[in-house]
Amino acid sequence: MPAISGIVPARFLTMVSHFVVVVTIFWSKESSVLGSLSPEATTAEVTSKETELTVALSLTIALFAVELSGFLSGVTTLNSTQGLLSTCAHASGSISLSFFLLEGWPLATYWAVFTFCSVLPAAVEVTLVVCAVTCKRRPL
């Protein structure tokens, strides 16, 4: 039980830190877009990339809502496998997106981070919630 009690706060804190980095990127979209384009980029390219980044950030926030609802509802709070996966994914996402923000990585990098650090834990979360709701367990 000590491992589970230690992973729950770590999972929550890494989710919050990943969320804070995503919101920070959302606030500084222009600099993130301009940093990932060449100086000769046209206005149409800048607008296109800014729209793409807005969609990516919005999807990330939606997946945070999905994962946080499963976590706070108590369905997956004590699941140690999901806790470890989520903690590792969100810690990696926080670090990677911090570099994305500070070093002006290309936007394609965001999609890779999005896939492994947001989609994967959210998909497992949804699977666990669906299994918990549909599977009828006998009380212990």
HELIX and SHEET records of a PDB file:
HELIX    1   1 PRO A    2  TRP A   27  1                                  26    
HELIX    2   2 LYS A   29  SER A   36  1                                   8    
HELIX    3   3 THR A   43  LEU A   72  1                                  30    
HELIX    4   4 SER A   80  GLU A  103  1                                  24    
HELIX    5   5 LEU A  107  PHE A  114  1                                   8    
HELIX    6   6 THR A  115  VAL A  119  3                                   5    
HELIX    7   7 LEU A  120  THR A  134  1                                  15    
END                                                                             
